[in-house]
Structures are given as C-alpha cells and as structure tokens.
C-alpha cells in the first residue's frame, strides 16, 4: 500500500485541506490518505509529519492489501489497541470540515517498518515545515 507506485494516492495537504476524495484533474485516481504536518493540541506538542486517513477510507483501501480476508473493523480495533509507537493516540481529526471525524494518524518518522527509501519519498512530498 505504501510503495513508490502507490504514492499518488497520498497527496500533501495543509491542516485545513483540501481533503479531496480524488485527484481533481483525474478522478479515477482516488486518495486513500493525506500527508500533512499534524499539530497535536494537548500540551502544545511539536508538530510532526503524519500520514492521516479518514477511518472509513482506510478500511476500504486496506481491504485489498490484507493477505487474508478479515473483518476490517476488528483489524482497526486491534491496530488501535496495540499502542503502536507510530500510531498517534488521537482517534479523531478535523479533515477539512468543522467537526472531527474518526481518523488514523500515523507518525511518519516512527514508521520504521517502511524502508528508508519509502519514508524519504513520503517526506519529500511535504515541505520541511508548515
């Protein structure tokens, strides 16, 4: 899912969006998640590079990449319950709207299961700071 040929599905966007569902000039290319600088509200923590998914879109997108068919709702529950270092603890985010949505927020620098090359390609799609 996070390979060089799939990066087109992860555009960079600023905090307030836009969070479009597809590439504006080619609607056949659906967006699965968004690269952005995420600024946690609690304790004025430092912003970090993040890969942010609307939970519903994550569930739809990841289904095709799982080796064994499974209940994606259970998969997401398990993912959240593992206290993974690369999964930010907040499960809601404002993704362009006025209200928060269920979301999965991955800390790009802590996704050590990705190759250095893949992490660099993701980071290079973003500015150094926002």
N, CA, C and O of each residue as an XYZ file, in Angstrom:
520
protein
N       0.826     -1.193      0.000
C       0.000      0.000      0.000
C       0.873      1.261      0.000
O       0.516      2.267     -0.613
N       1.991      1.201      0.675
C       2.896      2.351      0.738
C       4.155      2.051     -0.066
O       5.261      1.986      0.469
N       3.956      1.875     -1.338
C       5.076      1.643     -2.240
C       5.181      2.827     -3.197
O       4.252      3.628     -3.301
N       6.292      2.934     -3.885
C       6.533      4.079     -4.767
C       5.410      4.252     -5.787
O       4.989      5.376     -6.059
N       4.925      3.151     -6.349
C       3.894      3.276     -7.373
C       2.509      3.603     -6.799
O       1.587      3.912     -7.554
N       2.361      3.539     -5.491
C       1.078      3.868     -4.853
C       1.057      5.265     -4.235
O       0.014      5.705     -3.751
N       2.185      5.964     -4.242
C       2.264      7.264     -3.569
C       1.336      8.316     -4.165
O       1.043      9.322     -3.519
N       0.879      8.094     -5.370
C      -0.056      9.032     -5.987
C      -1.368      9.115     -5.195
O      -2.115     10.086     -5.325
N      -1.638      8.117     -4.395
C      -2.867      8.065     -3.595
C      -2.743      8.829     -2.271
O      -3.683      8.856     -1.476
N      -1.576      9.451     -2.039
C      -1.323     10.158     -0.787
C      -0.807     11.573     -1.058
O       0.402     11.798     -1.021
N      -1.696     12.525     -1.329
C      -1.256     13.891     -1.597
C      -0.884     14.618     -0.309
O      -1.335     14.262      0.780
N      -0.064     15.628     -0.457
C       0.209     16.522      0.662
C      -0.929     17.527      0.741
O      -1.400     18.018     -0.284
N      -1.367     17.831      1.946
C      -2.368     18.866      2.144
C      -2.054     19.622      3.420
O      -1.438     19.080      4.337
N      -2.477     20.867      3.475
C      -2.294     21.660      4.687
C      -3.360     21.296      5.699
O      -4.303     20.568      5.390
N      -3.206     21.805      6.907
C      -4.101     21.489      8.021
C      -5.581     21.591      7.647
O      -6.364     20.697      7.966
N      -5.956     22.653      6.986
C      -7.361     22.873      6.669
C      -7.767     22.370      5.292
O      -8.813     22.755      4.768
N      -6.952     21.525      4.714
C      -7.338     20.888      3.460
C      -6.788     21.582      2.245
O      -5.911     22.439      2.356
N      -7.286     21.228      1.102
C      -8.496     20.434      0.894
C      -8.229     18.943      1.087
O      -7.116     18.460      0.877
N      -9.262     18.238      1.487
C      -9.211     16.784      1.654
C     -10.122     16.160      0.603
O     -11.191     15.631      0.907
N      -9.670     16.241     -0.620
C     -10.474     15.747     -1.735
C     -10.434     14.225     -1.777
O      -9.476     13.604     -1.315
N     -11.482     13.634     -2.335
C     -11.568     12.175     -2.414
C     -10.792     11.613     -3.594
O     -10.407     10.443     -3.588
N     -10.560     12.449     -4.614
C      -9.858     12.004     -5.809
C      -9.039     13.160     -6.367
O      -9.251     14.321     -6.018
N      -8.109     12.819     -7.231
C      -7.273     13.829     -7.877
C      -8.163     14.700     -8.769
O      -8.867     14.177     -9.632
N      -8.138     16.017     -8.570
C      -9.054     16.900     -9.303
C      -8.985     16.770    -10.831
O     -10.021     16.810    -11.495
N      -7.786     16.618    -11.393
C      -7.677     16.532    -12.851
C      -7.746     15.100    -13.391
O      -7.679     14.885    -14.602
N      -7.882     14.111    -12.479
C      -8.047     12.712    -12.884
C      -8.829     11.967    -11.795
O      -8.228     11.292    -10.960
N     -10.161     12.082    -11.797
C     -10.987     11.486    -10.743
C     -10.884      9.965    -10.621
O     -11.390      9.385     -9.660
N     -10.229      9.315    -11.594
C     -10.050      7.863    -11.474
C      -8.988      7.526    -10.421
O      -8.911      6.388     -9.957
N      -8.170      8.518    -10.045
C      -7.148      8.315     -9.014
C      -7.739      8.740     -7.673
O      -7.870      9.930     -7.386
N      -8.089      7.760     -6.870
C      -8.694      8.012     -5.553
C      -7.600      8.249     -4.525
O      -6.537      7.629     -4.568
N      -7.884      9.164     -3.594
C      -6.962      9.410     -2.495
C      -7.330      8.498     -1.337
O      -8.495      8.386     -0.956
N      -6.302      7.842     -0.780
C      -6.510      6.932      0.345
C      -6.216      7.606      1.673
O      -6.862      7.321      2.681
N      -5.243      8.498      1.669
C      -4.821      9.194      2.877
C      -4.128     10.478      2.475
O      -3.981     10.776      1.289
N      -3.701     11.240      3.481
C      -3.132     12.555      3.225
C      -1.861     12.743      4.037
O      -1.805     12.389      5.214
N      -0.848     13.299      3.401
C       0.378     13.663      4.097
C       0.201     15.095      4.580
O      -0.239     15.963      3.827
N       0.542     15.332      5.830
C       0.440     16.699      6.354
C       1.254     16.832      7.627
O       1.659     15.839      8.232
N       1.485     18.068      8.021
C       2.079     18.341      9.325
C       0.938     18.313     10.319
O      -0.025     19.068     10.187
N       1.042     17.445     11.318
C      -0.021     17.331     12.323
C       0.442     18.010     13.603
O       1.522     17.711     14.114
N      -0.359     18.909     14.111
C      -0.045     19.636     15.345
C      -0.977     19.159     16.447
O      -2.154     19.519     16.462
N      -0.461     18.346     17.375
C      -1.292     17.913     18.499
C      -1.709     19.102     19.353
O      -0.935     20.040     19.547
N      -2.907     19.059     19.851
C      -3.405     20.166     20.675
C      -2.968     20.044     22.128
O      -2.699     21.053     22.779
N      -2.894     18.817     22.645
C      -2.556     18.622     24.051
C      -1.113     18.987     24.341
O      -0.201     18.604     23.607
N      -0.919     19.721     25.404
C       0.418     20.068     25.909
C       1.317     20.758     24.894
O       2.539     20.756     25.035
N       0.709     21.349     23.872
C       1.482     22.093     22.876
C       2.659     21.277     22.339
O       3.771     21.792     22.222
N       2.417     20.020     22.016
C       3.470     19.165     21.476
C       3.928     19.678     20.112
O       3.218     20.423     19.438
N       5.108     19.268     19.734
C       5.707     19.676     18.471
C       4.972     19.025     17.294
O       4.618     17.847     17.359
N       4.741     19.790     16.218
C       4.125     19.193     15.027
C       5.021     18.099     14.447
O       6.241     18.129     14.606
N       4.404     17.147     13.782
C       5.157     16.061     13.166
C       4.573     15.738     11.796
O       3.404     16.007     11.517
N       5.431     15.146     10.938
C       4.945     14.682      9.637
C       4.036     13.489      9.880
O       4.387     12.553     10.599
N       2.858     13.542      9.263
C       1.874     12.490      9.501
C       1.262     11.995      8.201
O       1.178     12.712      7.204
N       0.844     10.755      8.255
C       0.022     10.165      7.215
C      -1.338      9.970      7.867
O      -1.488      9.158      8.780
N      -2.326     10.719      7.393
C      -3.643     10.757      8.032
C      -4.669     10.105      7.114
O      -4.756     10.415      5.926
N      -5.440      9.198      7.693
C      -6.506      8.526      6.965
C      -7.844      8.822      7.626
O      -7.940      8.799      8.853
N      -8.866      9.098      6.845
C     -10.227      9.009      7.366
C     -10.415      7.522      7.644
O     -10.071      6.688      6.805
N     -10.952      7.184      8.800
C     -11.057      5.771      9.155
C     -11.843      4.985      8.106
O     -11.458      3.869      7.755
N     -12.918      5.544      7.612
C     -13.734      4.834      6.624
C     -12.949      4.569      5.335
O     -13.066      3.492      4.750
N     -12.161      5.531      4.897
C     -11.357      5.362      3.688
C     -10.246      4.349      3.922
O      -9.941      3.544      3.042
N      -9.638      4.385      5.111
C      -8.597      3.410      5.447
C      -9.158      1.993      5.350
O      -8.534      1.107      4.766
N     -10.331      1.791      5.923
C     -10.948      0.455      5.905
C     -11.196     -0.026      4.478
O     -10.943     -1.188      4.158
N     -11.688      0.860      3.631
C     -11.933      0.495      2.234
C     -10.629      0.184      1.511
O     -10.539     -0.803      0.780
N      -9.636      1.013      1.712
C      -8.373      0.898      0.977
C      -7.548     -0.302      1.411
O      -6.981     -1.003      0.573
N      -7.478     -0.542      2.707
C      -6.598     -1.591      3.222
C      -7.118     -2.998      2.908
O      -6.333     -3.944      2.845
N      -8.409     -3.141      2.715
C      -9.005     -4.463      2.474
C      -8.310     -5.193      1.325
O      -8.074     -6.398      1.410
N      -7.987     -4.481      0.270
C      -7.345     -5.108     -0.880
C      -5.892     -5.499     -0.662
O      -5.315     -6.207     -1.487
N      -5.296     -5.052      0.428
C      -3.886     -5.333      0.688
C      -3.671     -6.382      1.776
O      -2.544     -6.829      1.990
N      -4.732     -6.775      2.459
C      -4.595     -7.791      3.504
C      -4.395     -9.158      2.866
O      -5.054     -9.494      1.882
N      -3.488     -9.939      3.428
C      -3.187    -11.251      2.855
C      -4.348    -12.223      3.038
O      -4.625    -13.051      2.171
N      -5.019    -12.106      4.179
C      -6.167    -12.972      4.448
C      -7.393    -12.092      4.628
O      -7.316    -11.036      5.256
N      -8.521    -12.521      4.082
C      -9.737    -11.733      4.319
C     -10.028    -11.686      5.826
O      -9.906    -12.695      6.521
N     -10.408    -10.524      6.312
C     -10.743    -10.411      7.722
C     -11.752     -9.289      7.906
O     -12.031     -8.526      6.981
N     -12.283     -9.203      9.088
C     -13.195     -8.127      9.428
C     -12.354     -6.871      9.638
O     -11.591     -6.791     10.601
N     -12.485     -5.909      8.759
C     -11.643     -4.710      8.807
C     -11.920     -3.899     10.065
O     -11.013     -3.251     10.587
N     -13.157     -3.921     10.565
C     -13.454     -3.228     11.823
C     -12.613     -3.803     12.959
O     -12.064     -3.059     13.772
N     -12.515     -5.137     13.010
C     -11.680     -5.784     14.034
C     -10.209     -5.446     13.824
O      -9.474     -5.230     14.788
N      -9.783     -5.401     12.577
C      -8.395     -5.063     12.259
C      -8.054     -3.678     12.817
O      -7.008     -3.501     13.441
N      -8.932     -2.701     12.593
C      -8.679     -1.343     13.080
C      -8.709     -1.307     14.604
O      -7.887     -0.624     15.215
N      -9.631     -2.021     15.226
C      -9.674     -2.090     16.697
C      -8.370     -2.669     17.234
O      -7.800     -2.149     18.192
N      -7.901     -3.753     16.608
C      -6.636     -4.363     17.031
C      -5.470     -3.403     16.849
O      -4.597     -3.307     17.711
N      -5.459     -2.703     15.741
C      -4.402     -1.731     15.464
C      -4.353     -0.674     16.561
O      -3.280     -0.334     17.059
N      -5.506     -0.163     16.928
C      -5.579      0.873     17.963
C      -5.203      0.337     19.347
O      -4.615      1.059     20.152
N      -5.535     -0.908     19.622
C      -5.309     -1.455     20.965
C      -3.851     -1.852     21.218
O      -3.482     -2.131     22.359
N      -3.034     -1.882     20.191
C      -1.643     -2.334     20.335
C      -0.690     -1.277     20.885
O       0.464     -1.593     21.173
N      -1.131     -0.054     21.036
C      -0.266      1.040     21.497
C       1.009      1.132     20.666
O       2.116      1.191     21.202
N       0.832      1.141     19.371
C       1.960      1.216     18.453
C       2.585      2.605     18.496
O       1.876      3.611     18.502
N       3.891      2.656     18.526
C       4.604      3.931     18.622
C       4.309      4.843     17.433
O       4.301      6.067     17.567
N       4.069      4.242     16.277
C       3.851      5.032     15.071
C       2.395      5.428     14.845
O       2.104      6.161     13.900
N       1.470      4.961     15.691
C       0.067      5.350     15.571
C      -0.249      6.355     16.666
O      -0.250      6.012     17.849
N      -0.517      7.591     16.276
C      -0.797      8.649     17.239
C      -2.057      8.307     18.019
O      -2.996      7.726     17.474
N      -2.072      8.669     19.290
C      -3.133      8.245     20.201
C      -4.510      8.843     19.906
O      -5.521      8.244     20.272
N      -4.576      9.984     19.267
C      -5.863     10.601     18.968
C      -6.560      9.825     17.864
O      -5.940      9.466     16.862
N      -7.848      9.565     18.047
C      -8.582      8.815     17.024
C      -9.559      9.691     16.249
O     -10.356      9.184     15.459
N      -9.502     10.997     16.470
C     -10.365     11.936     15.748
C      -9.499     13.059     15.201
O      -8.497     13.445     15.804
N      -9.901     13.571     14.055
C      -9.174     14.691     13.456
C     -10.138     15.493     12.597
O     -11.113     14.961     12.068
N      -9.850     16.768     12.471
C     -10.606     17.612     11.550
C      -9.962     17.478     10.186
O      -8.799     17.828      9.986
N     -10.728     16.975      9.277
C     -10.208     16.736      7.932
C     -10.967     17.591      6.925
O     -11.641     17.090      6.025
N     -10.831     18.884      7.113
C     -11.442     19.826      6.203
C     -12.808     20.333      6.611
O     -13.261     21.361      6.107
N     -13.471     19.635      7.510
C     -14.789     20.060      7.954
C     -14.722     20.778      9.286
O     -13.645     20.978      9.847
N     -15.878     21.161      9.780
C     -15.930     21.861     11.065
C     -15.989     20.899     12.238
O     -15.765     21.295     13.382
N     -16.288     19.641     11.961
C     -16.357     18.656     13.033
C     -15.265     17.603     12.844
O     -14.744     17.408     11.746
N     -14.942     16.942     13.934
C     -13.929     15.894     13.891
C     -14.520     14.610     13.306
O     -15.706     14.315     13.451
N     -13.648     13.870     12.645
C     -14.028     12.577     12.079
C     -13.131     11.500     12.663
O     -12.033     11.789     13.140
N     -13.597     10.258     12.626
C     -12.742      9.149     13.018
C     -11.575      9.086     12.035
O     -11.755      9.143     10.819
N     -10.390      8.967     12.595
C      -9.190      9.000     11.753
C      -8.099      8.122     12.345
O      -8.113      7.795     13.532
N      -7.169      7.754     11.501
C      -5.940      7.078     11.904
C      -4.801      8.017     11.524
O      -4.678      8.430     10.370
N      -3.976      8.346     12.504
C      -2.888      9.296     12.296
C      -1.570      8.577     12.565
O      -1.262      8.223     13.703
N      -0.803      8.371     11.506
C       0.470      7.673     11.619
C       1.610      8.688     11.653
O       1.632      9.634     10.865
N       2.552      8.485     12.568
C       3.727      9.350     12.708
C       4.783      8.841     11.729
O       5.379      7.784     11.938
N       5.003      9.591     10.676
C       5.855      9.147      9.581
C       7.254      8.736     10.044
O       7.752      7.691      9.626
N       7.890      9.532     10.892
C       9.254      9.238     11.329
C       9.349      7.955     12.158
O      10.427      7.372     12.273
N       8.245      7.519     12.727
C       8.275      6.324     13.568
C       7.815      5.061     12.833
O       7.730      3.989     13.433
N       7.523      5.185     11.554
C       7.070      4.036     10.770
C       8.283      3.254     10.263
O       8.521      3.168      9.058
N       9.043      2.688     11.197
C      10.303      2.033     10.867
C      10.134      0.738     10.080
O      11.112      0.198      9.565
N       8.916      0.240      9.982
C       8.674     -0.954      9.180
C       8.739     -0.626      7.680
O       8.848     -1.526      6.847
N       8.672      0.669      7.346
C       8.849      1.093      5.957
C      10.337      1.222      5.660
O      11.135      1.512      6.551
N      10.693      1.009      4.428
C      12.101      1.192      4.055
C      12.461      2.668      4.174
O      11.590      3.536      4.113
N      13.742      2.941      4.341
C      14.226      4.325      4.390
C      13.815      5.055      3.118
O      13.424      6.222      3.157
N      13.908      4.361      2.004
C      13.567      4.955      0.709
C      12.094      5.377      0.673
O      11.778      6.476      0.218
N      11.209      4.528      1.141
C       9.778      4.851      1.137
C       9.482      6.007      2.080
O       8.726      6.913      1.732
N      10.074      5.982      3.271
C       9.862      7.099      4.205
C      10.377      8.409      3.616
O       9.748      9.455      3.773
N      11.514      8.350      2.944
C      12.069      9.550      2.320
C      11.157     10.050      1.197
O      10.944     11.256      1.068
N      10.621      9.142      0.388
C       9.708      9.560     -0.680
C       8.460     10.225     -0.114
O       7.989     11.223     -0.659
N       7.916      9.679      0.979
C       6.752     10.293      1.616
C       7.108     11.667      2.175
O       6.380     12.637      1.966
N       8.226     11.743      2.885
C       8.649     13.013      3.480
C       8.936     14.064      2.416
O       8.674     15.248      2.628
N       9.473     13.642      1.277
C       9.813     14.576      0.200
C       8.583     15.167     -0.481
O       8.696     16.153     -1.210
N       7.433     14.588     -0.257
C       6.192     15.152     -0.817
C       5.669     16.299      0.045
O       4.668     16.934     -0.286
N       6.371     16.557      1.171
C       5.929     17.570      2.126
C       6.988     18.657      2.284
O       8.173     18.399      2.073
N       6.573     19.874      2.653
C       7.585     20.896      2.950
C       8.303     20.567      4.250
O       7.813     19.769      5.049
N       9.469     21.181      4.466
C      10.220     20.927      5.700
C       9.445     21.332      6.928
O       9.522     20.672      7.964
N       8.707     22.400      6.822
C       7.832     22.848      7.918
C       6.649     23.557      7.296
O       6.674     23.961      6.134
N       5.624     23.693      8.095
C       4.449     24.389      7.602
C       4.314     25.723      8.279
O       3.375     26.467      7.994
